[in-house]
Amino acid sequence: MQGNAPTPDGQVSDAVSGNWVDRYAPVSARPYLRLSRADRPIGTWLLLLPCWWGLALAMLWDQTPRWEDLWIAIGCAAGAWLMRGAGCTWNDITDRNFDGQVERTRSRPIPSGQVSVKQAIGWMGFQALVAFGILLSFNTAAILMGVISLLPVAVYPFAKRFTWWPQVFLGLAFNWGALLAWVAHTGTLNQPALLLYAAGISWTLFYDTIYAHQDTEDDALIGVKSTARLFGSETPAWLRRFLVATVALMGLAVIAAGLPQASILALVIALMGPWAMGWHMAWQLSRLDIEDNGRLLGLFRSNRDTGLIPLIFFLAALLA
């Protein structure tokens, strides 16, 4: 498909209607905020929630919540917003030639001409630098984990060029916070965090396969790979597998985190988290229509609630 005309006033076509960027942000800042997906907050939630899962389970693991954990939670929130913005900017820089050929992405700031590549690089560097400043307030092990996280972030935009499973690379990047937040609390990397990380990757395969079905026709034309194209009509069967894997792995993470010191009541409450999360994912499957882009986008966005569900139970377990 050809053409790269922006939508009216530079709005991005798949942004949330009436979002704060388009309504309230200074006109000069809007292209940069759109580049960071500030007008589409779901990505920040999907990056942040694994961080909060990891922190909550770490507190369940050693039964020693501290006031500094409040800063870890806040720091993760700010860092998720910044690094999601930096990562999306990097993604748009590397994908600028593809984005202009895809209906859903041609209105993004770079292909629509709102921001130059040079300006985008500067904006990406600024966001990453501020995020690094926040990271320096954590312990040494967490700082190291944060630096290592740059590798999957850097590789992800290129994954769809060489594998049918780019969503795995997205999962590696988007769920790294589960490891980082765990280490920020405990100072070490333990088995429950690794299981939680694996659960998050499976969840990412679930929601991003749904998301990728919006672009299958354009992706086929330009040669971009995805699990959506790979699975095709078999997508519901694959999503059920990812659902089961997510619930099972998160359940194992809860058991591994809770068994050392948590009470039976706390363990039961925490285990209700992945169980309830699985039901929300099953609801998404019941609504799935891979030919309806509006529904696909709505289901993808609903994964904020999917990820909040286990967090609520994890926090409740800490009070048990």
Secondary structure, DSSP 8 states (H G I E B T S, - for coil): -------GGG--TTS-TT-HHHHHS-TTTHHHHHHTTTT-THHHHHHHHHHHHHHHHHHHHHS---THHHHHHHHHHHHHHHHHHHHHHHHHHHTHHHHTTSTTTTTSTTTTTSS-HHHHHHHHHHHHHHHHHHHTTS-HHHHHHHHHTHHHHHHHHHHHHH-S-HHHHHHHHHTHHHHHHHHHHHSS--HHHHHHHHHHHHHHHHHHHHHHGGGHHHHHHHT---HHHHHGGGHHHHHHHHHHHHHHHHHHHHHHHHTTT--HHHHHHHHHHHHHHHHHHHHHHHH--TT-HHHHHHHHHTHHHHHHHHHHHHHHHHH-
